[in-house]
């Protein structure tokens, strides 16, 4: 142990933990599985466990490895461990830990210098595509990079990709065969240029540990105790690496919550968390269910969202009478709020996207006027494309905001200049300690335009001030935490470490972020926006597994809120557009009046045309209803396929692909565009209704007698073959 580090009484480390946290922290021998619900203090439990193990002498801090999933989380964990006196413990991501080992052992195992690690795949992928004479754009490259990452962390080679990816959503204009060819070409380009990517770092480390027993023994001697956070997000590749690190030993503590599995599209799976007791029958399991983050009202809403899915034990039969088995769904942790009661969640229906953004901005402004800090307010949406309306609304309202996923904090010019000046000041301010540090920081940053009073204007001036204010606030926080021994040099070192890990301090502005980007964060007030069918769940969530993940994503969004929670949806996309949108199906179990709320908040959200557009004297046809949910079908495309566009498809994917292949062949033979034969909507309707006679096929919208005569025999024969 570092002789300069403060000693802590082991019992003091356990003081202040609740009964379950204390059980987790004092269970020092593995295997241990901590099932930790949102807001239940899991990071507190595992950092205190590590510190307690170090202070009691059970753990050697230099032989303990804590694994997290983001550099930011690793940085935060190291800071907490330092404060608890557990110096020397390694807290790293899987990639960081593997890269460190690979750099050390590569000369012994392979020889020569380690190949260069590419930060981004786009350029290499673009070269691979050019070799194959494939056309790509920036958006496609991003999607293809994600698909190759999924394949590699799922342990699928280019040869096995096509079979493994069957049924996956492909990037637009691509199929599995094309992606497999590009995947192989991408690997070839890397080999020819002596490059590796981040997935290769894990794969190569796995390969060395599997084939070099001497190196594997050395690694296992270095690390004796392992803690893995966010275990529900482990990929098959990461799990294989972890098993090799352990080498059959059981000194492992994992922490996770299957209800927060929201990255399946990247290869993450909760399987290893759910099967932990199967792998380790003698494991101790501790459940953390006391929620210290959210009020009872927020917690109750989150519990009900998961309970609604848990109750769906019997699947509803489809139009063909078949009942598909429901996918695996783990019993969720039922959280119990430890906070006082707060306001009830607000459900708000808006006429269109612009009205929704304006209403949210006004509500946020009211909260700020009540004393809620802008940094304690967040607007969370399903897709990044939804942010623009809210950016415009907050700008119009004069409210500062930060777009999570935009320019990185430490890349901002004023932040870089501020750190440079603080570094220079630290060399001449050795006598400045403790509470004097924040005052010196303010003096230094004043030359860059900082003042104690925020500028009243918005835009670039306000954003610059907020960046500098974040540096001041961090200095105040660290001075309060670390006491009189804290110096300006310590602050600069902290900033350098945070910059390396992109662990940005809090910026005073309302946060705009996607639900995925909000994981691991929390705010006093949260607006969950765009909760309409097609956005939540997203339109391409067409399997029960996909819809389950969307439910978990909404659960993560709800549990980001400490006190105030607003859930909003719109009836139309654009101003004056037709009101064809419906509230998310997930809201039915949370707000039973969701479908009857038309006009509930009309005074602040704008007006809506009457259902018939204000016209009179026309006899309206009898409405068609969705075969899945029973609601009235609004658009021609919906009426053609017989169900809402947002309801899950009920056709067999292989049949639909067979119909598309037949259509393409037929269109090429006739030298006409494919849609001239049948549109996609008509093919969907055929695949879902599966007609077996000419009369039944004729009833499908979009067929008609002429097309029945041209294509009826071929289609029916194809359908009959698929029935066999």
Secondary structure, 3 states (H helix, E strand, C coil): CCCCCCCCCHHHHHCCCCHHHHHHHHCCCCCEEEEECCCCCHHHHHHHHHHHHHHCCCCCHHHEEEEECCHHHHHHHHHHHHHCCCCCCEEEEHHHHHHHHHHHHHHHHCCCCCCEECCCCHHHHHHHHHHCCCCCCHHHHHHHHHHHHHHHHCCCCHHHHHHHCCCCCCCCCCCHHHHHHHHHHHHHHHHHCCEECHHHHHHHHHHHHHHCHHHHHHHHHHCCEEEECCHHHCEHHHHHHHHHHHCCCCCEEEEECHHHCCCHHHCECCHHHHCHHHHCCCCEEEEECEECCCCHHHHHHHHHHHHHHHCCCCCCCCCCCCCCCCCCCCCCCCCEECCCCCCCCEEEEECCHHHHHHHHHHHHHHHHHCCCCHHHEEEEECCHHHHHHHHHHHHHCCCCEEECCCCCHHHCHHHHHHHHHHHHHHHCCCCCECCHHHHHHHHHHHCCCCCCCCCCCCCHHHHHHHHHHHHHHHHHHHHHHHHHHCEHHHHHHHHHHHHHHCCCCCCCCEEEEECCCCCCCCEEEEEECCCECEECCECCCCCHHHHHHHHHHHHHHHCCEEEEEEEEEECCCCCCCCCCCCECHHHHHCCCCHHHCCCCCHHHHCCCCCCCCCCCCCCCCCCCECCCCCCECCCHHHHHHCCCCCCCCCCCHHHHHHHHHHHHHHHHHHCCCHHHHCCHHHHHHHHHHCCCCHHHHHCCCCCHHHHHHHHHHHHHHHHHHHHC
